[in-house]
Amino acid sequence: MSLMFNPPHPGEVLKEDVIPSLGLTQAQAADQLGVSRSAFTRVLNGHAAISPELAVRLGEWLGTSAEVWANSQTQYDLWKAKKALKANRIRVVRYRSAVGGKERKAAKAASGQGRKREQHEPEHDCAVA
């Protein structure tokens, strides 16, 4: 999944595009989805995330998959997290093994992982018919 630049909150997509195209009010949409109006309004205004349960409900309601809504929320969340890291100038150091190159080779050799296995001749002949 590639990240979009400044993706919209999925609630914004619902509020600006989906609900108006269906000719519904926000209250009617919440009722049809079986969720409280206040919780749905928080999602529509970008103050709450689309939960996995709501993603399933949206998928059923709109004839899409739950993954569309869950992935949209994940993409938005990842974008926000990356933006926050940059804004706070937090530097993440890439993980490197505590064992260096020479030590790693020595450990492999000692454990036998670094050697090729010897091939042995079968102890007795097997006749192939």
Disulfide bonds with the S-S distance in Angstrom:
none
